[in-house]
Amino acid sequence: MIQYGRVYRTNTEKESRFKIFKENIERIEAFNDAVNQPYKLAINAFADLTNEEFRAARNGLKIPFCEPKITSFKYENVTAVPTTMDWRSKGAVTPIKDQGQCGSCWAFSAIAATEGITKLSTGKLISLSEQELVDCDRTRDDQGCEGGYMEDGFEGVATEKTYPYKAADGSCNTEKESSSAADIKGYEKVPANNEKALLNAVGSGIPYKSDIPRAIWNPPLTRRGSLQPEYAARVGVPESDTPHDT
């Protein structure tokens, strides 16, 4: 409780949370005791939440009802791919960020891809503003903390320092929005449920963002390792044709 700043208003709430916590501990231990698991689970700030509560607070993904069918894939015929790819070793990943009690996962996903391709194209790792997307990107399915879709977030965006994150909806600051520090020219969609296509895209050295349509129990408690392929249902890959047009 102390480690994660958990405070409960009543003893009844405390007892209820403790019951959920114990159930999650049992799941964690059972999962970690199983052999050949690709990742490990551990206690974290979400261990006293049910999966439904976690999804309600954090899962803001809104997939458009009617999406155009993918008819071509730029990396379809790639044959030489590395055995591993760690964007951290390339300096293309900013420190861990926390979206808080705001369904802005879509904004964090879009920004992370933009940060990565900006680093690879310009050599500069810049922490960019999720809050700008939350406040200012209200096109189609994007509704701030009420959820959104990453593709509409691929646009010019200010730095996090200029437009800091508040974990809440706010009015768009057009002055800060206009001070764009990075921009994406376009993006390539990876065919859904196609591991080979995903391998080709990642192996080509391009950052990608993934859309997980449904939050399941394990990811909120994941400590280390790789999620199984079923979680990476759909991905999009930003293009990087020129260093300037990232």
N, C-alpha and C positions, 0 to 999 in steps of 0.2 A: 504494500500500500504506500509506504513512504517512498520507495524507489521511483514509483511512477506517479506520485502525487495524487493518489486516489483518495477522495473524501466522500463519504456517504452521509446523507442527510438524516437518516433514521436507522435504528437497529434492524428494522424489518428489511430495509434496502441492503444493509450490510450483510445480513444473513442470506438474502437472495443472491447477492453477488458472490458470496463465498461458496454457495452451492454450485453456481455456474463455474467458478474458478476450479473447484475440485473435479468437476466433470471434464473440464478442459485438460487438467493435469493428467487424468486417466487416459485421455485420448493421446496426449503428447507422449506419455511413457509407452503406451501400446504401439504407437507408430514408430518410435525410435528403437524399440526392441525388435521390430521386424527386420528381417535380413534384406539386403540389397535395395534399401531405400535410396533414391537419388538425392535426397536432401534430409535435413534434420529440423526438428521443431524445438521450440523453447518458450519459456514464459516471457511475455512482454506486456506492453501497456494494454493489449487487447484481451488478455487472458480471463478477464471477468465479464466478457461480453458474449452473447450468443452470436451465431453466424448471421441471424436475421438482423440483429442490432448493428453489427459491423457493416453489413450491406447497406442498411438504411443510411448510415452516417458517412460512409466512404465511397460507395460504389455509385458514381455519378455518370457512368457510361450510358450514352443514348445513341444506339445504332439506328440510322435512318430506316424507315419502314421499307422503302424501295430504293435499293442501291443499284447502280449500273453494273452489269455483269463484266467481269474482267476478260477482255478479249486478247490481250497481249501482255507479255511479261519480259521486261528488259534483260533480266539475268537468267532466262530460261536455259540457255545453252552454255552457261559457265561450267567448266569441267575441273579446273584446278582451284581447290579451296583448302585453306589451312586446317589443321586438325583441331586448333583451338583459336578463340578470338576473345581477348579481354580488353575492353575499351578503357579500363582503368590504366593498364600499362601504356596506353597511348596518350594518357592525360586528357581523355575526352569526356570524363565524367566529373561533374561537380559534387561537392559533399552532399550527404543524405539530406533530403528535405522532408518536411512533415506537412501534409495537407490539412491536418487538424479536423475539426468537426464540420467539414465542408465537402460537398460532393464534387470536388474539383479535380478528380483523378485525370480527367480528359485533358485539362490544362497542363498538369504536370507531365503527362505523357508527351504532349506536343512540344512542350518547352525542352524536355530532356533530349528529344531527337534534334531539335534546333540547336541546342548547345553543342551536341556532339558533332554535327556536320559543320558547324561554324569553326570549331577547333580544328577539325581535319582540313578544312579549306583555307583557313587564315592563319592557323598556328596559335590562335588566342582562345583560351577557355574563359568564357564569359557567363556568369550566372545571370540568367534572364528572368523576366517577370511573369510568373503565373498569374499574379493579381491583375495585370493588365488584361489578360484574356478573360478572367472572371468578371471584371467590371465592364469591359468594352466590347468583347466579342459576343454579340447577341444575334448572330445570323443563324438561320435555320434551327438546329436543335440545341444550340449553345445557350444555356440559361444560368451561368455562374455556378453557385453552390448547389443549384438544383440539377446539375448535370449538363453534359454536352458531348460533342463528338470531336475527336482530335483533328480531323482534316481541316475543319474551319479555323483551327488555331494556327495553321501554317501561314504566318503572315509576319510583317515587320513587327518587332517587339522591343521594348525598352529593357534596360538592365534591371535586375532585382533591386539594386541599390537606388536607382531612380524611382522605381515603382514597387516598393516593398510589399511582401505578402501579409495579409491580414486575416486570412481564413474566414472571410465573411464577404457577402455581396456589398458592393459600394457603387457610387456614381462614377462614371468614366471620367478620369482626369485627362482631358484631351491634350493639355500641354505636355504632360509626361508621356502620353501615348505617342505624340509626334516625334519624340526623341528616340527613334528606332536605332538599336545597336546591332541588330542582326535580322536577316530576312531569308526566306526560303523561296526559291524560284518555282519549284514544283516537287512532286513526289511520285513514287512508283508503288502501286499496290501489289502485294504478294498474294497469289491465289490462296484462298482459305483452305485450312486442313491439308496443307501440302508441305510436308517436312523438307523434301528435297528443294523446293523453291525457296523456303526459308533459309536453308543451308547455303544455297547459291547467293542469296542476297547478302547474308552476313559475311560469307566468305569473300565477297567482292569488296569488303571494306567500307560498307555504308551503314550508318546507324539506322535502327528501325524502331518503331513503336508498335506495341501489341495491344489489341483490343480483347479483353476477357469479358465476354458477354454475361457470365454469371460468376459471382463470387462463391467459392466453395470453402469448406471449413479450414483446410490446411494453410493456404497462403498467408492469412493474417498472423500466423504463429511461426512462419518459416524463419529459421535462423541462418542456415547456410546450405549451399548445394544448389541444384538446378531443379526447377519444377518440371514435371513430366510434360511431354509434347502436347497432351490434350489441352493444356492451359493456353498454349499459344494458338488460339483459333484463327486469328486474323491479324495481319500486320500490314503496315504501310512503310515505305522507305523513301525518305526525302532524296531528291536528286541533288547532284553537286557538279554541274557541268562546268562552272567556272568558279575560281576562288571568291570572286566578289559577290556572285549571286547565290549565296548560301541560304 
